[in-house]
Amino acid sequence: MTEISEAGVLEREHQTEGVFAAALTPMNDDLSADHAEMARHCRWLLDNGCDGLAILGTTGEANSFSVDERLAILDALVDAGVPARALIPGTGCCALPDTVRLTRHAIGHGTAGVLLLPPFYYKNVSDDGLFAYFAEAIERIGDERLRVYLYHFPQMSAVPFSHELIARLLAAYPGTVVGLKDSSGDVDNMTSLARDFPGFKVFAGTERFLLPMLKAGGAGCITAGANVLCSVIGKLYGLWRTKGGDEEIEEAQARVTELRLTLERFVMIPAMKQILAGHTGKPGWATVRPPFTRLDPGKAAELSATVADAGLTLP
């Protein structure tokens, strides 16, 4: 088993705050998950600015994998020495039994928590219905170790978490429902959640809003961009922890935002995989599962030139 460096994540593995990468899932030519390369990538992220990893989320193409594949990915990472306490796997599914099975598996490994999408197929459902779903899941799991982070991504799920629903879940399950990833892009919603629910760990879904979230009392960010921007985002968070805000940290946020916007000029999952294919020298990194498609040669060349012009270098 390959152990991750002790000086770093292992001494901060209980904090569940800071910079979390919404980790990509590398794949083999047959579209199966490349377990060995994913473990290597996770260790690299933890060694280069990330405090933790949100695996098997949107960026990890989780909803393109079966339940059994998702179970096997987590097993492989832990077996390869990636600390379970650094992981927040996505386990929310439309089918309640799938959510329960994935979540119990994560708890069994001792992960820092789980990231739960709402049941996202049916739209315009009531808060009563959503509360019933989460209550049923928590009760069926029945484990005091469970720590739930809600996943608010209305552009993708079309099922938002209202403030009223969050308050109701917190009242019913204190110490179990502990945080939320806000990928709405609405910084006012993110910061108001952090202010309205003290102690509730609210993560921005993009590094663009890391500093505003920290100023509002948020926990940090869980972000796709960290797959290639881990070092610059980690530097920004480190400046916040040591200085608490000054001109230098504002400049660091501006640089992080500039680089994120550069990535957003492309379809981000295929683009970041293409960047990592070049960085690692492993062409297989560019593989994505349908319905995504890899960048064509022209777009890949444009990405390479754009990244070079932006001065983006990976550690």
Secondary structure by P-SEA (a helix, b strand, c coil): ccccccccccccccccccbbbcbbbbbccccccaaaaaaaaaaaaaacccccccccccccccccccaaaaaaaaaaaaaacccccccccccccccaaaaaaaaaaaaaacccbbbbccccccccccaaaaaaaaaaaaaaaccccbbbbbbbbcccccccccaaaaaaaaaaccccccbbbbccccaaaaaaaaaaccccbbbbccccaaaaaaaaccccccccccccaaaaaaaaaaaaacccccaaaaaaaaaaaaaaaaaaccccaaaaaaaaaaaaccccccccccccccccaaaaaaaaaaaaaaccccc
